[in-house]
């Protein structure tokens, strides 16, 4: 699997915008992102497959960050990532799945624009177990 996008925003409930790299802080999240905090939803991952599925189902074109996701990963199957699953990015950044999906009304700017929210249905919410720097195109592995 590969990291296709890193997206951040300064305010909750708004679209996130692509970045080339980011720093993740242990028990906090992505430095500078609105969702970073000492809680269970520090980082959000959405699969490229989920985005493609929603684009086809609703005949739309969701861009990276429009479902309020932080990271987009290729070939990730959310069904294979139950709570407790650990995901490594690059050379040692370690995340742990804490929740799958969310209430569709919670901070999903894409819902107003598209009438759907892939993150609400298939997004993975994670906490940062080991921080560090990540870059687009780095490998992603379930461990």
C-alpha positions in Angstrom: 0.0 0.0 0.0 1.1 3.6 -0.6 0.3 7.0 1.0 -1.5 8.9 -1.8 -2.4 12.1 0.1 -1.9 14.0 3.3 -4.6 16.6 4.0 -4.9 19.1 6.8 -7.1 22.0 7.8 -7.0 24.7 10.5 -10.7 24.5 11.4 -13.0 21.5 12.0 -16.0 21.1 9.7 -14.1 22.4 6.6 -12.4 20.7 3.7 -8.8 19.6 4.3 -6.1 20.5 1.8 -3.3 18.3 0.4 0.2 18.7 1.8 3.4 17.0 0.6 4.5 16.0 4.1 3.4 16.2 7.7 4.7 15.7 11.2 2.7 13.4 13.5 3.1 13.8 17.2 2.5 10.9 19.6 -0.9 11.0 21.4 -1.7 14.2 19.5 -2.1 13.8 15.7 -0.9 15.8 12.7 0.9 19.0 13.9 -1.2 21.9 12.7 -4.4 20.0 11.9 -7.7 21.0 13.5 -8.4 17.5 14.7 -5.1 17.0 16.5 -5.9 16.6 20.2 -5.6 14.1 23.1 -8.6 12.0 22.0 -9.3 8.8 20.0 -9.7 10.5 16.6 -6.3 12.1 16.1 -5.9 11.0 12.5 -8.3 9.8 9.8 -7.5 7.4 7.0 -9.7 6.8 4.0 -9.0 4.2 1.3 -8.7 5.3 -2.3 -11.0 2.4 -3.0 -13.7 4.0 -0.8 -13.4 7.3 -2.6 -13.7 5.5 -6.0 -16.7 3.5 -4.7 -18.6 6.7 -3.6 -17.6 8.5 -6.8 -19.2 5.7 -8.8 -22.2 5.2 -6.6 -23.2 8.9 -6.5 -21.8 10.0 -9.9 -19.5 12.6 -8.2 -15.8 13.4 -8.1 -14.7 13.7 -4.4 -11.2 15.3 -4.2 -8.7 14.4 -1.5 -9.6 16.1 1.8 -13.3 16.8 0.9 -14.4 14.0 3.3 -12.3 15.5 6.1 -9.8 12.7 5.9 -6.2 13.3 6.8 -4.6 10.4 4.8 -5.6 8.6 1.6 -4.1 5.1 1.2 -4.1 2.9 -1.9 -5.4 -0.7 -1.8 -6.5 -0.5 1.8 -9.6 -2.5 2.8 -11.2 -1.0 5.9 -12.9 -4.4 6.6 -9.4 -5.8 7.3 -8.6 -3.0 9.9 -10.7 -3.7 13.1 -10.2 -1.5 16.2 -6.7 -2.2 17.6 -5.1 -2.7 14.1 -1.7 -1.0 13.9 -0.7 0.7 10.7 2.9 1.8 9.9 3.7 4.6 7.5 7.2 5.2 6.1 10.1 4.4 8.5 8.3 3.9 11.8 5.4 6.2 12.2 2.8 4.0 14.0 -0.9 4.5 14.2 -3.6 2.4 15.9 -7.2 2.1 14.8 -9.6 3.4 17.5 -12.8 3.7 15.6 -14.4 2.9 12.3 -16.8 5.4 10.8 -18.7 8.2 12.5 -22.1 9.9 12.7 -22.6 11.3 9.3 -23.6 14.7 10.7 -20.3 15.2 12.6 -17.9 17.6 10.8 -18.2 16.2 7.3 -18.0 19.1 4.8 -18.4 16.7 1.9 -21.9 15.8 3.0 -23.2 19.3 2.2 -21.5 19.3 -1.2 -22.1 15.7 -2.3 -24.9 14.3 -0.1 -22.5 11.6 1.2 -19.5 11.2 3.4 -17.1 8.3 2.8 -15.3 9.0 6.0 -18.5 8.5 8.0 -19.1 5.1 6.5 -15.6 3.7 5.9 -13.1 6.0 7.5 -10.6 4.7 10.0 -9.9 6.9 13.0 -6.6 6.4 14.7 -4.3 7.6 17.5 -0.6 8.2 17.0 1.4 5.5 18.9 4.8 6.6 17.5 5.3 10.0 15.8 7.5 11.2 13.1 7.6 12.7 9.6 5.5 11.3 6.7 5.6 12.1 3.0 3.2 11.4 0.1 4.2 8.2 -1.8 5.6 6.4 1.3 4.7 2.8 2.0 1.9 1.9 4.3 1.7 -1.4 6.0 -0.7 -3.2 8.4 1.4 -4.8 11.1 
